[in-house]
C-alpha cells in the first residue's frame, strides 16, 4: 500500500496539473480475454486426455497385478506408464506456461500503448484504490480482443 501511495505522490508531483489516473480490473480482463478462454479450453482437453490415459494405464496395471506370475511385465508396464505420465505432465505445464507468457505479454504491451494513447500518468488495479477514478477495463478488453484478432490474421 505504501508503494501505491508513493507512486501516486510521484505521479501527482511530476506534473504541473493533476495527474491523469485510471483503473483496470485485472480479474475482469482475465475472465473476458479470448486468449485466456482458449488457453483454458486447450488445458482442459489436455487434462481430459491425460485422465483417460491414466485410467487405462491403471486398468492395465490392475489386470497385470492379478496375474502374480507376470512381475517383470508388471514392472515394465509401470515404467512405461510413468514415462507417458511424465511426458504428459511436462507437455501440459509447457502449454500453460506458453499461454501465460503470451497473455501477460499482450496485456503488458497494450498497457504501455494504452497509457500513452490516453495520456494517462498512472494505471492502477481497481482493487487498490478507493477514490473514484475512470475505470477503463471495458475499453481495454475491447482493444485487447481487437489486437488479438489482428495478430491472428
Buried (B, 14 or more C-beta within 10 A) or exposed (E): EEEEEEBBEEBBEEEEEEBBBBBBBBEBBBEBBEBBEEBEEBBEEBEEEBEEBBEEBEEBBEEBEEEEEBEEEBEEBBEEBEEBBEEBEEEBEEBBEEBEEBBEEBBEEBBEEBBEEBEBBBBBEBEEBEEEBEBBBEBBBEBBBEBBEEEEE
